[in-house]
Amino acid sequence: MTGRTNTVTVPEDVYTQLETHARSSARSVDDLVAQTLAHGLPPTAEPDLPLAVQAELNAMEQLSDEADALMVRKAQAYAILHHRGYTLPTLDELHAQTP
């Protein structure tokens, strides 16, 4: 693995857990830490999207829990409609509908 080096001090019990998991998965502690950090980061917008869309998607990280709950409800509703065979609008079609 190539990348930047950063020294982080972790509690002894956390490091012991890292060593145990790394050993059991035949990986290095460095690889396990890098993967754990990567999975803990919020998703970022795809770089090929327009900058305005990237900014909007990245701003979602700052939304309140109430807004997050609303988005989960909308996503579930879309999933149910898709499962029932409805044709859902594409992202471009949704953007075209936005005033």
C-alpha angles and dihedrals in degrees: 000000000000126000144098124318122232126173114223126179113219130180115271093246091054091050090049089054090049092051092048094050092044092051094047091051095041092240136121123260088240092057092047093049092048092050092046091051092047092052091048095056120092115252117265127218118262109267094228092063119099112274092245091055091046090053092049093049093045090049089061088078088070096052120118122255090254091058089045090054090051091052091050089052091050092048091050091049090052091048091052092048091049090049089052090055102258118148108239123210118257121242089258091052091050091050090050090055093052110102 
